[in-house]
Amino acid sequence: MYDRKLLIVVTGMKQLQEHGPAGAVFRRFGRPHNQTLLEAIGNPRRDAHDAHQQAEYAARQREHQEELRCIAAQHKAEREARRPVCANCGAPFTDERWKTIEPAGWSATRETHPHLCDDCKQRAITAERQAEQAGPEHQEHDQAVPEHETGRWFSRRT
């Protein structure tokens, strides 16, 4: 039971008189401190059982941690599959950009270019501003050239 080893437990009469037989007055050779008699003698079968229980608990903990890692990886993959991409360049949106285009509520302002990434959005806004600035020049040119009226009944007769 003790792996072919001899168990030696000692105590002194003074310690027994001071603390009694139930106190931590027994010293098992090979251990650094006094123990109660049951702790000093030990129970090899209980120790083996406890070691087995600890090993099973550790295995269950490892399985649980692995399961949690798998679930987290699956959630991450699902989230990445839902991540929008830019309609212009095809780049995936950053987390900040994705959060910006998500509807926040009725009173929140709407995103002007929800289908574009930040870079493409900036280019689109710059192009729109340039078109607005160049707009009056094009309107004057359009007004100077009269449009040919088509589709009216009278214009066909002439």
SULMOKA-V143368 format. One record per residue. N is the residue number from 0. RES is the residue in one letter. PSI is psi in whole degrees, -180 to 180 (none if undefined). OMEGA is omega in whole degrees, -180 to 180 (999 if undefined). Layout:
N,RES,PSI,OMEGA + N,RES,PSI,OMEGA
This chain:
0,M,-29,-179 + 1,Y,32,180 + 2,D,46,177 + 3,R,31,177 + 4,K,150,180 + 5,L,128,-180 + 6,L,124,179 + 7,I,121,179 + 8,V,131,-178 + 9,V,160,174 + 10,T,173,178 + 11,G,154,-178 + 12,M,-36,180 + 13,K,-44,-179 + 14,Q,-39,178 + 15,L,-40,180 + 16,Q,-38,-178 + 17,E,-46,-170 + 18,H,-13,-179 + 19,G,168,-176 + 20,P,-17,-180 + 21,A,-6,-178 + 22,G,173,179 + 23,A,76,-177 + 24,V,-1,-176 + 25,F,139,180 + 26,R,122,176 + 27,R,131,-179 + 28,F,134,-179 + 29,G,-5,178 + 30,R,145,-170 + 31,P,-11,-174 + 32,H,165,179 + 33,N,150,-179 + 34,Q,169,172 + 35,T,166,-177 + 36,L,-44,-180 + 37,L,-38,178 + 38,E,-39,-178 + 39,A,-43,179 + 40,I,-42,-179 + 41,G,172,177 + 42,N,99,-176 + 43,P,-36,179 + 44,R,-40,177 + 45,R,-41,178 + 46,D,-42,178 + 47,A,-41,178 + 48,H,-45,179 + 49,D,-42,178 + 50,A,-41,178 + 51,H,-43,179 + 52,Q,-42,179 + 53,Q,-39,178 + 54,A,-42,178 + 55,E,-42,179 + 56,Y,-44,179 + 57,A,-39,178 + 58,A,-42,178 + 59,R,-40,178 + 60,Q,-43,179 + 61,R,-43,178 + 62,E,-43,180 + 63,H,-45,179 + 64,Q,-41,179 + 65,E,-40,177 + 66,E,-43,178 + 67,L,-40,178 + 68,R,-42,179 + 69,C,-43,179 + 70,I,-44,179 + 71,A,-41,179 + 72,A,-39,179 + 73,Q,-44,178 + 74,H,-41,179 + 75,K,-42,179 + 76,A,-41,178 + 77,E,-40,179 + 78,R,-42,180 + 79,E,-32,178 + 80,A,-30,178 + 81,R,-13,-176 + 82,R,126,179 + 83,P,156,177 + 84,V,157,-178 + 85,C,133,179 + 86,A,-20,-177 + 87,N,-56,-174 + 88,C,-14,178 + 89,G,6,180 + 90,A,140,177 + 91,P,144,180 + 92,F,146,172 + 93,T,165,179 + 94,D,-40,-180 + 95,E,-44,-180 + 96,R,-41,180 + 97,W,-42,180 + 98,K,-35,-179 + 99,T,-39,-177 + 100,I,-12,178 + 101,E,139,178 + 102,P,129,-176 + 103,A,-21,-179 + 104,G,177,-177 + 105,W,-35,-175 + 106,S,-7,-178 + 107,A,145,177 + 108,T,146,-179 + 109,R,145,178 + 110,E,134,-177 + 111,T,-34,-179 + 112,H,73,-175 + 113,P,-13,-177 + 114,H,0,-178 + 115,L,149,174 + 116,C,175,-177 + 117,D,-46,-178 + 118,D,-49,-180 + 119,C,-34,177 + 120,K,-45,179 + 121,Q,-42,178 + 122,R,-40,180 + 123,A,-42,179 + 124,I,-43,178 + 125,T,-43,179 + 126,A,-39,178 + 127,E,-42,179 + 128,R,-41,178 + 129,Q,-38,179 + 130,A,-38,178 + 131,E,-41,179 + 132,Q,-37,179 + 133,A,-10,-176 + 134,G,-49,-178 + 135,P,-35,179 + 136,E,-42,179 + 137,H,-34,180 + 138,Q,-40,178 + 139,E,-41,179 + 140,H,-40,180 + 141,D,-36,-179 + 142,Q,-30,-179 + 143,A,-32,179 + 144,V,115,-179 + 145,P,143,179 + 146,E,142,176 + 147,H,122,-176 + 148,E,116,177 + 149,T,157,178 + 150,G,-8,178 + 151,R,149,-175 + 152,W,-37,-177 + 153,F,-31,-179 + 154,S,-22,179 + 155,R,-27,-177 + 156,R,-24,-176 + 157,T,none,999
